[in-house]
Amino acid sequence: MPKSENRNGSAFTRPGNYHIRVQGYLDESWSERLAGFSVTSGKRGDKKTFTTLFGQVRDQAELAGLLNGLYELHLTLLSVERQNDD
C-alpha cells in the first residue's frame, strides 16, 4: 500500500494537545477515565448542554481510543481540534 502524505503538515509522531467538544454533560469526575483530560461543561446558544475536554494525547492510537470511549458513552461528537504547538 502506498504511503499517504499528510497535506496539512501535522503529524502523529509526537504528542499533541486537543480540544474535543461533545453534546451532553460529563462532570469532572470523568477526567481520570478520559486520559486525564480536563472536563468542563456549559450551554450553547440553543440551550443544549455540551462538554469540552482538553488534554494531551501521545499518538493517533490514543486519540482513537479516547474518541471510541466517547462513542461508547453515546455522546455526539461536535468537534475535535488539535491546538498549535507554539
N, C-alpha and C positions, 0 to 999 in steps of 0.2 A: 504494500500500500504506500503511495507517495506521501511524503511528509508535507503537512499543511503549514503554511506560513501565517503567522498572526499579523493581520494588517494594521491593527492599531498600536502595536508595539508593546502592549502589556503582556507579561509572561507569568506563568505559574511556577517559575523556577525559584521563586523566593517568597517569603511571607508577604501578605498584603492586608490592609485594613479595609473593612467592608461595612457599609450601612445596608441593612436589609429591613424592608418595611412589609408588614403583613396586616391584613384586615383582621380585626378581632383583638381580644385582650389577653395578654400574658402578664403576670405580675413578676416582680424582681426575683422571686424565688426560682424562676426558670433559668436564671443565668448559669448556674452550675451545670444543668443538663444540656445547655446550648453552647458548649465550648467556651464557657466563661464570658460570653458576650454580655455587655451591659444591656439592660432591658428597660425601655421607657414606653409608656402608653399615653395616648391623647385622643382627641376627637378631630375629625376632618370637618371642613365647611359644611358637608352634608350631614353632620352629626353622627357619622359612623365612627366607631372606635377603631383605632389602629395601634399597632405596636412597632416600635423601631428597635432594632438590635444593632449594636455596634461592637466590633471587635476585630481581632486578627486571626486569619487562618494561615496555616503553613503552606498549603498547596491546594490544587484543584480537587483532590480527593477529599480533603477535609471540608471544603466548601460544599461539595456534592453531598456529603454525609449530613451536614447541617441543614441543607435545603430539603433533603429527604426526611429528616426529623420533623421539620415544619409541615411538610406534606402529610406525614402520618398523624399529625395533630389536626388535620383538616382545616388548616389556615390558608386563606387566599393570599398568594404572593403578590404584592403590589410593586415592589422594586428591589433590585439588587445593584448596588453601586460600589465599585472599587474606588477608594479615595486615593488622591495623588500622593506620591511618596515624598514630595517636598514639603 
